[in-house]
Amino acid sequence: MAVRSGKRGALRWIWRWSWRLALAWVLGSVAVVLLLRFVPVGYSGFMLQRQLSAWFAGEHDFRLRQRWVPLAQVSRELPIALVAAEDQKFPLHHGFDVQAIRDAIEDAEDGERLRGASTISQQTAKNLFLWNGRSFVRKGLEAYFTVLIELCWSKQRILEVYLNVAEFGDGIYGAAAASDAYFRKTPGALTARESALLAAVLPNPRRLRVDKPSAYVQRRAAWIERQTRQLGGPAYLGQR
């Protein structure tokens, strides 16, 4: 009897502290998301992961470059280029492009390579709070943070954070660092072509080059420029 009583007591203790810790984590994550609605974001989970990998690999010359820039100080050409390249339904969905997910699943069932269907909201959540890699745990957390930022932030804020934490080259994060590294100019002076080149490398910024664009990057940048015009340009995002 004493042993059973002791086991029940231990289970109650584990249960009590488990839900308390879970509740504290949820409340803490909501508080962080609410805070980041207003303050500049100078670091991300992806940046931390890359910095740690450089340290462990002995990459002594590695330098992480990122500088926050408000959306109002970014060329109108860059946000629409990112949307045209990555998530053309961005102003319309609530964090997830259900049709794109269905199409990706159907293509995979037909034997095609599984392709991504992540929205800019999902990529912002992943880049900011999580790590690179594939697992059910990470995908679950990505969905959780995507819902949070869609509930707590405006679409403009999501896009503002995304273009400040997106990786445009090894160690180069955000529009300000990328504009300086590749074009020696401020992000507010980016042209439509330069914005398209930045957006073109996002699928794999450590292999695809902005400064030495391959034929593939050139073709993709041209496609992004056409898509931008078809969407209506910056006006598609409410920019005048």
N, C-alpha and C positions, 0 to 999 in steps of 0.2 A: 504493500500500500504506500509506504513512504517513497519507494522508487517511482511509482506511477505519479504520485503527487509532485515529486520533484521534477519529472519530465513535463507534466502539465504546466508547472510554474515556469520552467525554462522556455517552453513554447509561447506562453503568454508574454514573457519578457521579450523574446525575439520579435513576436508580432507587434507588440506595443512600440518598440524602437524602430522597427522596419517602416511602419506607416508614418511615424514621426519624421524619420529621415527622408522618406519619399515626399512628404508634405513640405518639409524645409527646402528640398531641392526644387520642387515646383515653384514655391513662392520666391526662392532666390533667383531662379531663371526668369520668372516674370519680371522681377525687379530690375534685373540686368537689361532685359529687352526694353523695358520702359525707359531706363536711364539712357540707353544708346539711341533712343528716339531723338534726343536733344544734344548730346555731346559728340564731338568729333571722335572718329574711330581711328586709332593709330596703330592697332595691332590686330591680329586675327589668329585663329587656330592653325590655319595653313602656314602663316608666317612663322609661328612658333615651331611647327613641325619641320619646316625647311631649315630654320636656324639650328635646331637640335641635330638634324641629320648632317649639317655641315660641320658642326663641332665634333660629332662622333667619327666622321669620316676624315677628320684632319684637314678640312678645306680652309686653310688659314687665310686665304685671299678672299674668301666669300664675304660679301657685304650686302646686307639687306637694305633696300631702298624703298621708302614709302613716305609720302607727305600728304596729309589731309588737305583737300581743296573743296570748298562748298560748291554745290551744283551750279549756283549762279555764276561762278567763275570758270565754268567749263564751257567750251564751245558747244553750241546747240547741235552740232553735227555728231558728236560722240555718243550721247545717250541714244539717239535714234539709230545709229549704226549698231550699237550693242543689241538693241531690241530687234532690229532687222536680222541680225546674225543669229541670235540666241533664242529669242522668245517673242514672236510677232504678235502673240495674243496677250502680252504682258498687261496692257491697260484694261483688259476685259476679264481675265480670270481672277480667282481668289487664292492663288498660290500654286494651283496644280492644273496642268493642261490635260484634262481627262481623255480627250480624243487622241492626243499624241501618245499617251500611255497605252491606250487600247491598240493603236496602230503599231507601236513598238512590240507589244506582246504578240499580236497577230503575225508580224513579220518573223519574230523568233520562232513561233510555232510552225511557220512555213519553212524553217531551216535557215533563215537568214541570220546574220550576225546581230546579236542583241545590241541595239543602239540606245543612246540616252534619250530621255524625254524630259529632262529637268528644265524647269522654268528659271527665270532670273531670281525669283523669290527663293526657290530651293537652293540655287547656287550661292545666293547671299548667305542663307542660313548655314549651309555647309562650310563655305569659306571662313565665315566669321567665328562659328562656335565649335566646329568639329575638326576632323582630320581627313587626309586623303586615304582612300582605300574603299573596299567593298565588303560590307557585312550587313546582316539583318539588323544588328544593333544600331549601326551608324545610320542606316536608312530610316529606322524608326525615329531616331533622334532628329534626323533631318526633317522628317515630316512634322514632328512636334514643334521645332523651332520655326519652320515655315508657317505653320498656323499662327504661332505667336506674333511673328513680325507682320503678317498680313492683318492681324487684329489690332496691333498696337501702332503700326507705322502707316504713313501714307505711301502711295505708289512712288511719289517723288523721293521720299526718304529711302525707300528700298533701292531705287536706282542710284541715288547719291552714295549710299554705303557700298553698293556693288562696284561702282566704277572707282571707288577708293581702295578696295581690298582685292580686286581681281588681279590675277598674275598675268603680266604681259611679257615676261621673260624671266630667266632664272635670277631670282632675288629682286626683281623689279615688280613692285606692287602698286597699283593705283595709277590714275590718269596723270597725276603731277609728275611722278617719277618716270613714267613711260614717255611723256612728252619731252622731258628734259633729256633723257637718255638717248632717244631715237631721233628727235627733231630739233633739239636745242631751243625749245620755245615753251611758253606756258600753255597749259591745257586750254586756256581761253582762245588761243590762236590756231588751234588745230583746224585743218581743212577737212572737207568731206572725204578726200582720198586718204589722208593720214588717219582719220578716224576709222575708215573701213579697213585699213591695214592693221590697226590695233585690234579691231574686232575679229579680224580674220584668223589671228593666231590663238584665240582663246581655247579652241578645242585641245591644244597641246602646246602651251607657250614655251616649253623647254626644248621642243624639237623644231617648231615653226618659228621663223625669224621675221621680225618687223624690219630690221636694218638690212638684212640680206634676204628679201622675200623670194621664195622658190616660185616656180611656175604655178604650183597649186595655190600658194598664198595669193599670188597676183590674180588668178582666176576667181578665187573666193572673194577677194576684196572687190573686184568688179561686180560680182553677183550681189554683194552686200549693197553697193551703191545703187544698183538697179532696184533692189528690194526697198531701199530707203525711199527712192522716188515714188515707187508704186504705193507705198504706205501713206504718202502725202508729206514726207519730210518731217521736220520737227513739230509741225502742227499736230501730227498724230499723237504726240505726247502732251498736247496742250501748250506747247512752246510757240511763242510768236517771234 
